[in-house]
Amino acid sequence: MGNRTKVVAALGVIAVAAFLASVAGGTASTGGAQRTCSFQLRIGDVLPFTGGLAAYGANLDRAVKLAVTMDNATLKRLKTKMSVKLVASEDGQTQAAASVEAATKLVKANHVSVIIGEMASSATIPMAQSVAIPNRVVDISPTSSAPQITGIKDNGYLWRVYPSDYLQGRVLAAAAIGAFGKGKTVNVGARNDAFGTALEQLFVAQYKKLGGKVGQTLRWNPDQANYDSEAGRLVSGNPAGYVIIDFPETFAKFAPSLVRTGKWQASRTLMTEALRNADVLKALGGPADGLRGTAATSVGAPARASFDALWKRAVKGAKPYTGFEGTAFDAANLAFLAAVKACSAAGPKIRTHLRAVSGPPGRKVTYKNLDQAVRLLLAGKDINYEGAWGPIDWDKNGDPSSAVYEIWRYSNGSISTQRVITFKP
């Protein structure tokens, strides 16, 4: 199954204590009698500290820790008998076996009622099906985007903050038309896992629907040592451009093979959110310059700007900020608020209230007024959490009901947004 690495990272939140009072207070006339709830909410996270998405895992873990710190500060200020504990941060290694093993440990040994993770769909799906769902533990994935997650028979235990790639397939196809022209031929390559294969199929179908043509389509094993033959196939023929669906660790090995063909150009390539990372692309050097792609984004999210400032002020020693941290932060806060509404830390109780605290009706709240949110919930009132990543507003399948995407471009060591596309229910 692979070795599990338990990650114990110092959050460096000395600055948080001084900041909490200024952001989490808030006042509200709640009315009605306040319930008295007594529980400890036990959360565990399974995130990729190693493997294909290791560029992101540690920061998302810090985001969970930040949320738990703020939640506990609110509960202490309000003098409640409730608390939240992140019992362990486990390495899912961006793969199925390690994530299942990590989740099993969290459930059987650490007795969690909520798991936050994994990032990769290919790890989240088996982890949820093998561990979380049968054990009646809530699993909230920050970033898993495979469309098949929507239809899993999860009995209400599997949720995600990041939108389905059903939408990204449409955005990516439109971006390819815009980049390469109508009726042009593109070659498509993808990693052979739940994320890569599903998004490749969605893109191809939508691109053809828009009048585009597809030449080569191929998939590769993320664990193989050499990609020369795959690179040769991807650049074969005379395509107008390329669409590559991959993770940073694999693409770091794949890119040199593409360069060796003498035909590939980053400026004629579209990728997805996993490569929207300036530090990752810098490590690839000059050949990555001009790379473009699509990604869901939290630009314009209700609490994004204030969360950016909070992260900069309170979190020390982290990897460079990516913008995806808000997904894990919101996941932890929503689990907490659902537990308060349920007056219980039990997974079956929490799952029944996640939708209620994430969307209308109810008073809009953000992480900045958690005190107000808890008072309202204890008074039997409704709230509508507006997140650092987005409004969330979970639908009946546990998917966010709205999403914003961007078309991005990497040049001269930085990433810029070229266009923003909004999907609403």
N, C-alpha and C positions, 0 to 999 in steps of 0.2 A: 504493500500500500504506500510505501514511501515514508520517510521519517517526518514526524510532526514536529514543527518548531514552535514552541510556546514563546510568544513575543511579549516581553514586558518592557514597554517603552515609557520613559518618563515624559509626561505631557508638558512639563515646564509651564504650569499655569499659575505661577505666583502672581502674575498680573491679573489673573481672572478675578480673584477675590475683590480687588478694588473696583473692578469693572462691573461685577454682577449687580451691585446695588443700583447702578445707573441704568442698566438695561432691562432688568427682570421684574421691576416693581409693578407699576401700573395700579390703578385703582378702578373699582367698579362697584356699582350698587347692585349686589347680587340678589338681595331679597330672599326670603324663605330661610328655613333652618339649614344650617351647615351639617352635612353628614360627617361622622367621624370614621375614617378608614384607617386600618392598620395592616401594613404589609411591607415586605421587601421585594421589589421587582428585580429579578435576577436576569441579567442580559449577558450573552456571550457573543463575540463576533468571530466570524470565519472570513478572513480577508487574505489577498495574495501578497504576502511579504516576500515570496519568491515566485519564480515562474513568469509566465508571459505578461502578467499585469503588475509585476512587482514595482513598477514605477509609480503606482498609485496606492497600493495597499496600506503602507505605513501612515500616510496622511489621512486616509479614511478612518483608520483606527484612532488617530488623534482627534478626529472630528467626533467620533462616538464618545471618547473620553471627555471632550469639551462639553457635549450635551449632558452627559451624566453629572458632571460637576455642577452645571447650571441648574439641572433639575433638583439635585440635592440641596443646593443653596436656597431654592424657592421653598422646598419642604421644610427646611430648618427655619427660615424666616417666618413661615406661617405656623410654626410650632405644631406640625402634624406628627402622626405616628407612622408615616410612610417614609420609605427610602428606596434608592435605586443603587444597584451594584453591578458594575461590569466585572464579572467573575473571572473572565479569561479572554485573551486575544489570541486566537489560533491561526496558524498559517494554512490556508487552503491550497497554497502552491499553484493556483490557477488551474487546478485539475480535479477530476472527480474523486478518485480514491482517497486522496489526502483530505478533501473537504468532507466526505462522508465520515472518515475516521475522526476528524476534528469535531464535527457536529455530534457524533455519538458520544465522545468524551464530555462535551458540554452538557448533553442531556442526561447521561447516565451517572457521571461523576460529579458534575457541577450543578445539576438540577436547575437548569435555566428554563424559563418559560418563553423567552424571546431570543432568536438568533438573528443577527444582522450579517448578511453575506449570502453567497459569495459575490464577487463582481462578475465573473465569467458565467455565462448561461450554462455552459457544459459542465460546470461544477455545481451551480445552484440547483439545477433540475434533479440530479440524482441525490443530492443532499436533502432536498425537500421531500422527494418521494420515498427515500429509504429511512430517513430519520425524523424530520420535523413533522410531517403529516401524520404518520402512524403513532407518533408519541404526543400528538396534540400540542405541539410547540409552534408558536408563530415564527415564521421565517420572512424577514423583509430584506430583499436584495436591493442594495443601493443602485446598481448599474446593469443588471442582467437585462438584455434587450431582445432575446430570441422570441419570435412571435408565438412559438408553441407553448410558452409559459402561460399564455392567456387561457388555453383550453385544458390545462391540467386539472384533473379531478382532485382538488386540494382541500375540499371541505372548509374553505375559508382560512386556511393556515398559510398560504403563500401569497406574498404581496411584493410589489416593486415600486421604486421611486422613479426610475428611468423609464422612458416610454418604449413601447414595442417597436421593433425594426420594421413592422408593417408600414409605419410612417416613414422611416428612414429610407426604405426601398424607393418610395416615391420621390423623396428629396434627392437622393443620389442619382436617380434616373434623370430628373430635371436638371441637375447640375451637369451631368454628362452632355445633355443636349446643349446646354448653354456654353459648355467649355469646348466641345468638339464640332458642334453644328448638327443640323437636322439630317437624318438619314445616314450618318457616319457609322463606321464600323469600330467597335471597341473589343478588345480582348479582356477577359475577366478571370481573375485568379482569387482563390479564397482558401483560408485554413479549413481543414476538414474536421469541423466540430459543429456543435449546435448553433453557435453564432454565425460562423462563416458560411455554412451550407444554406441556412435559411435566408440570410441576407443576399447571398448570391442569387438564389432563385427568385426572390422578390425583385431584385434589381433587374435581372434579365427580362422577366415578364413585363415590368413597367417600362423599361427602355424600349422594348419591341413595340409596346402599345403606343408609345410616343413617336414611333416611326424609325427608331434606331436599329442598327444591325449589330449582331454579335458574332465575332469570329471564333477565336479559341475560348473555351471555358475549361478550367482545370482547378483541381484542389490538391493540397499538399498536407502531409503529416507534420504537425508542428514540432515533432521531436526528431525529425530526420537530420542527419549531419550535413548533407550537401544538397543544394538546390539548383545546380547547374542545368540539369535537364528540364526542370520546371521553368526556369528563367528563359531557356531557349524556346520552349513552347509559347510562353507568354508573349514574346516579342516577334513570333513568327507571323508571316503574312505582312500586310502593310496597313495596320490599324491606325486610325486617327488618334487613338488614345488607349489608356489602360485603366482598369478599375481593380484595385487590390484591397482585399478584406483580410486584415491580419492584426496581430498583436505586436508590440514593440520587440520582445525578445526574439521572436521568429523573424520579423522583418529585418532585424539587425544582421541576421545570417543570410537572408534572402537578397538583400540589396546588393552586396558585392557580386553575387552571381548575375544580377541584372546588369550591373555596370560592365562586367566582363563581356557581355554580349555585344557591346558597342552600339546597340540600337536603342536601348531604353533611355528615356528622359523623364525626370521627375516632373517637369513642367507639363507633361502630357499624361499625368497620372492623378487619379482621384483615389483617396483612401477614406477611412472612417474615423470615429472618435478616439480609438485607442492610440492612434498616431498623432493626435492633436496635443503634442507635448514638445515644446521647444527644446528642452534639454535632451530628450531622446533623439530628436532630429539633428541637433548639433553634433551629437556623438557619431552620426553617420557621415558628417562632413559635407563638402561641396555638392556631391551628387544628389543630396536631398533638397537643394534649393529650388524653389518654385513648386514644390509639392502642394497639392490642394486636397480638400476633402470635405466631408459633411460630419456634423455632430449635433446631438441635442445640446442645448445650452440653457443656462439659468440667467442669461442676460435679460434684465427686466423683471426678474422674479421679485415678489413682494419684499423679501428680506435679504436679497443678495448684497446690496451695497453695504448695509450695516454689518452683515456677516463677514464680508471681505475685510472691513475695518477691525472687527472683533478678532478675526484670525491673525491679522498682522500684529495686533496689540497683545494678544494673550498667548499665542502658541509660539514657543521658541524651539529652535533646533530642528524644525521640520524640513522636509524636502520642499523644493519650490512649489508654490501654490498653483494648482491646476484648474480650479473651478469646480471639479467634481466632488470636492469635500462636502459640499452642502447636501449631497444625496444621503450620506451616512449620518450626518448631523440631524437631518429631518427625520430619518428612519427611527433614530433613538428617541427623539422628542415625541413623535407620534405614538410610539409604543408606550412611553411614559404617560402621555395624556389619556390614551385609551384605558390604561390601568386605573388611573384616577377616576375616570368616568365609570368604570366597572366596579370601583371600590374593591379591586381584587388584582392580584398578580398572577392569576391562573391563566394559562394560554387560552383555554376555551372561552373565558370571559373577555379577555383582551381582544380576540379576533372579532367578537360581535360588536365592538365599539370603535374599531379603527376607521371605518367609513364615516361614522358620525362626527369624529373629531377632526377629520381631514377636509371636510367640505361643508357647504351650506345645508340647512340653515344654521344660524348661530352667529354669535359675535365674532368678528374677525380678530385673531390674535396672532402674534409672532413670538419668536423666542424672547423678544425684548420685554414682553409683559406676561411671563409665565405665572407670576403671582396672581395676576388677574384671571388667567385661564383656569388655574386650580381652584380659586374661590368660586368661579362660575360653575365649574363642574361639581364641586362639593355642594353647591346650592341647587343642583339638579337642572342647571341651565345648559344650553347648547353652545358649543364654540366651533369656529371654522379656522383651523390652523393654516396660516400662510407662510410658506417655507422659504428657506435660503436657496433651495434649488428651484422651487416653483410653487404654484398654488396647491399642487398634489391632487386634491379632489378625486379620491379613488372611485372607480366605477365598480360595477357588480363583480367584475373579474379580478379586482385588486390591482388594476392598471391605472396610472394617472390618466385623467380624462382630457387633458390638454397637453400640448407640447410645443416647444419652440426649438427650431433647428437653425443652424448657421452653415454657410459655406465659408470655409476658412482657407487661408493660404500661408505657407511658410516661406519666408524670404529673409536673408541676411540675419539669421539667428533669432527671428521673432515671428509670431503668428498674428495675423490680422483677420478680422471678420469682413468678408466680402458682401454677404447678403444674409438677411434673417427671414425665416419663413415660420409663420405661426399656424398651428392646427388647434382648432377649438371644437368642442362637442356641438 
